[in-house]
């Protein structure tokens, strides 16, 4: 009757957490890494002994502004870095009330609730003076404890499992500030901590180079289209006859007829190399696919796509366990375009690893014999095409662009030589991004090896991975250009 269930039996005197009495707290999933950590030869300290401050962000309701102080949301905290594109801005007057959570260089951030639970990153120069939300914990470490090492420890199985264990709540994972204090941290030598810091910082530099390569691709496209934000109309009034409005478009919402959208369309329509409707330029892969119950599939959803068009993950499950929206099959080179208004920028190219995977019906799947996938991706993620996508959206509960509007989007026919340059820049961006992610994983694995074996084994692992990198990966990073990027984005 109890076959397949896990049972943990523990004496009342051995209960170690007064905040959590659930049986999951003592399950092997969490006990095994904790026991491994405790029984290791590592020097262990409680987080309360390592920090001068353990707090979190703003518990109020912040109003966002277009230009102000950077406000880090929980979705902006990734494993090892902070995504500036997912941050918002708050007014200077509101930020002045949040001195407790005003960020300093080398503070450690940890997401402590919700679907982004358990991610950690270090505050770098770019985010000094910024602030954060209540869902993000803030650790200010005492001297001589390396923040990059501590952040990486929390991203490892030995840090994350402790967070997750204490974050077991009825509806969603959530760890309270007081529970941070008893978390155990392994503290290796300063030399090893600095080695981890060096890897994380190198990863950060490569990530910035990846972003710059993407911007280069975008600038190449926007340059030939002569796209300028200042060129669009700011007039909020548009007068249309019935014949040129509802009779043609079947749309009565005023937003649809804003003059700025006509400006965007005219920009594409006036392109020297011509344009055509998407239905003529691209093939649309909208055939339904019914997964077989006992066959395992890879499934891509909107949340699996990052801001530069990389598919960062997927769900692997048998057909009977997949959601009902997993009904489109994709192939390598296909371009996924989100149809949902709140996530229109979630666009990506399907890689070889995901050939034959399924994706959500919230995506349109396109491929073109006239425009390469890289150019399509940069085009659809540009503000020019994002605005036209937004114009086409309709609905009440779930606003989205329908198939008719999507197929009628104007697509510029970019010259082959420009397409080639865009493809080269984008491939370089993806290559750099993958290497940045790999280094973050190397740092995490090294921390785990140091706990499971010793520092010597971990350092040998690092050296082997660095050597592999030097043999198989070469790139040039313009350090001055990267510094200029940092200077421009500093709060």
HELIX and SHEET records of a PDB file:
HELIX    1   1 UNK A   12  UNK A   14  5                                   3    
HELIX    2   2 UNK A   23  UNK A   26  5                                   4    
HELIX    3   3 UNK A   28  UNK A   38  1                                  11    
HELIX    4   4 UNK A   47  UNK A   50  1                                   4    
HELIX    5   5 UNK A   74  UNK A   76  5                                   3    
HELIX    6   6 UNK A   84  UNK A   86  5                                   3    
HELIX    7   7 UNK A   92  UNK A   95  1                                   4    
HELIX    8   8 UNK A   99  UNK A  101  5                                   3    
HELIX    9   9 UNK A  114  UNK A  116  5                                   3    
HELIX   10  10 UNK A  125  UNK A  127  5                                   3    
HELIX   11  11 UNK A  147  UNK A  155  1                                   9    
HELIX   12  12 UNK A  157  UNK A  166  1                                  10    
HELIX   13  13 UNK A  177  UNK A  180  1                                   4    
HELIX   14  14 UNK A  190  UNK A  225  1                                  36    
HELIX   15  15 UNK A  229  UNK A  231  5                                   3    
HELIX   16  16 UNK A  246  UNK A  249  1                                   4    
HELIX   17  17 UNK A  254  UNK A  257  5                                   4    
HELIX   18  18 UNK A  259  UNK A  269  1                                  11    
HELIX   19  19 UNK A  278  UNK A  281  1                                   4    
HELIX   20  20 UNK A  302  UNK A  304  5                                   3    
HELIX   21  21 UNK A  319  UNK A  321  5                                   3    
HELIX   22  22 UNK A  341  UNK A  343  5                                   3    
HELIX   23  23 UNK A  352  UNK A  354  5                                   3    
HELIX   24  24 UNK A  373  UNK A  381  1                                   9    
HELIX   25  25 UNK A  383  UNK A  392  1                                  10    
HELIX   26  26 UNK A  403  UNK A  407  1                                   5    
HELIX   27  27 UNK A  416  UNK A  452  1                                  37    
HELIX   28  28 UNK A  455  UNK A  472  1                                  18    
HELIX   29  29 UNK A  479  UNK A  489  1                                  11    
SHEET    1   A 2 UNK A  44  UNK A  46  0                                        
SHEET    2   A 2 UNK A 184  UNK A 186 -1                                        
SHEET    1   B 4 UNK A  51  UNK A  56  0                                        
SHEET    2   B 4 UNK A 136  UNK A 141 -1                                        
SHEET    3   B 4 UNK A 108  UNK A 111 -1                                        
SHEET    4   B 4 UNK A 120  UNK A 122 -1                                        
SHEET    1   C 3 UNK A  88  UNK A  90  0                                        
SHEET    2   C 3 UNK A  64  UNK A  72 -1                                        
SHEET    3   C 3 UNK A 131  UNK A 132  1                                        
SHEET    1   D 2 UNK A 275  UNK A 277  0                                        
SHEET    2   D 2 UNK A 410  UNK A 412 -1                                        
SHEET    1   E 4 UNK A 282  UNK A 284  0                                        
SHEET    2   E 4 UNK A 363  UNK A 368 -1                                        
SHEET    3   E 4 UNK A 335  UNK A 338 -1                                        
SHEET    4   E 4 UNK A 347  UNK A 349 -1                                        
SHEET    1   F 4 UNK A 315  UNK A 318  0                                        
SHEET    2   F 4 UNK A 296  UNK A 300 -1                                        
SHEET    3   F 4 UNK A 358  UNK A 360  1                                        
SHEET    4   F 4 UNK A 326  UNK A 329 -1                                        
SHEET    1   G 2 UNK A 393  UNK A 394  0                                        
SHEET    2   G 2 UNK A 400  UNK A 401 -1                                        
END                                                                             
